[in-house]
Amino acid sequence: MVYKIVIAGSGFAGMWAALAAARAAAIAHRTADVEISVVSRTPNLHIRPRLYEIAFEEMAPDLSSLFESVGVRHIAGMVRSIHADRREVDVLGADGEPRTISYDRLVLATGSTLFTPDLPGLKQYTFNVDQLSSAMDLQRHLQSLADRPSTPTRNTVVIAGGGFTGIETAADMPQRLRAVLGTDAAIRVIVLEMADAIGPDLGPGPRPVIEQALRELGIEVLTSTSAVGFDAGGVVTSTGRRIETNTVVWTAGGRANPLSAQIPGEHDRLGRVNTDRELRANGVQDIFVTGDMAFAATDDAGNHTVLSCQHALSLGRVAGHNAAAELLGLPTVRYSQPKYVTCLDLGPWGAVYTEGWDRQVKMVRDEAKSLKRNINTVWIYPPKPDREAAFLAADPAFVVVA
């Protein structure tokens, strides 16, 4: 009998789930007994944590050779429906043709999507850095500003959302604008944050560093203020103020992919599926949930995963291993990632690195920037297409903390 493991998604969690499942089959000496398939639009890993940058050629490494080296099949398409009662998924192929695929174990790793509430003009008049295509759209727009007359409206960029992505996007924006408009341009970058402080989810630990960096970069921060309406020439805020601008970047957080709603049981406020410590969907047989789709305990102290590649890397390894191990009679493992860190890019100013859920600052400026550069360009990238090296890195005990 050949067991079928279907992995929906080829992001950080999906890629590592595939490698970990293949590793488990090899350990059991039953590679021929397991068929591992990854379903995604293309066999690429999009490096979403870097999309506030402009090195786009580095941000979608091709996984084809890696998958081939470990015996994983890629199916070009998107999972549209999950039929847990009969262990099948409906897939819309990249060729536009629908098909149904059966599974013995499903690993749900379709990630998160940008939260886009129903605000006037949001979809028509804002940009974002949620996906590679949208990040490239933003860069093309910024470059097009050079063809317009120099006005305060042209030279102003508003970042709607002062969380992790908003801060990194804002900190990088002045140098991006000057590269397009010239070093003498009177540019203005404004961050709108609805909470009463910048980086509310980052807590008070790194806040003084963040505020100092943004201040020295010349970035304005308006707290207790959100964007409520948009048009081609500006944004209206919750305080009734209008800011004239041709460029609004929406960074108001993420939500679990809508596929999560097809899994019964409890979900968190972001739509993520509650899982047990082995990453099974609570109350659903044969389905493991991982990455940004999973609301999972990271430790025994009451902490849970956040939407980050830091957690997705380990979540993927554990879910993929357990999906195969459960079929092949190997021991399953509990997901555990008690060490929590953050490394926030602050543009030319540097970065800030924290440790612990209370986010104690450990490094700032150039030292933290060097660490961030390693994270962004080395640590989160896929292994080389070498079976032995890939299996070594896919061990669920292997943890990347950044």
Helices and strands as residue ranges (DSSP letters): E 3-8, H 12-27, G 31-33, E 34-40, G 48-50, G 56-58, H 64-70, E 72-83, E 88-93, E 98-102, E 105-108, E 112-114, H 122-125, H 132-144, G 145-147, E 156-160, H 164-181, E 188-193, G 200-202, H 207-216, E 219-223, E 227-231, E 234-237, E 242-244, E 247-250, E 254-256, G 258-262, E 273-274, E 287-289, G 291-293, E 294-295, H 309-328, E 341-345, G 347-349, E 351-355, E 360-364, H 365-374, I 375-379, H 387-393
